[in-house]
Every structure is written in C-alpha cells, then in structure tokens.
Amino acid sequence: MKYIILIFASFLIALFVYPVANADQQIIMEIEGMTCKL
C-alpha cells in the first residue's frame, strides 16, 4: 500500500512540476523506474 501512495504522490508532483520545469523527461524516467521496481 505504501508503494501505491508513493507512486500516486510522485505522479501528482510530476503534474505540478511538468509545466514549470524543463526536466520533465527525468521525472517521467523516475516514475517509470519506481513502477518497474514493483
């Protein structure tokens, strides 16, 4: 359950940071890395 909350939280953070930062690709890679670890 903790992993689901972590992924959901990181997804929300990515949604907020996406239009602001130019490092959106790194965020996507981090989310994919977290989901792959599961």
Residue, then its C-alpha position, 0 to 999 in steps of 0.5 A: m500500500k505504501y508503494i501505491i501512495l508513493i507512486f500516486a504522490s510522485f505522479l501528482i508532483a510530476l503534474f505540478v512540476y511538468p509545466v514549470a520545469n524543463a526536466d520533465q523527461q527525468i521525472i517521467m524516467e523516475i516514475e517509470g523506474m519506481t513502477c518497474k521496481l514493483 
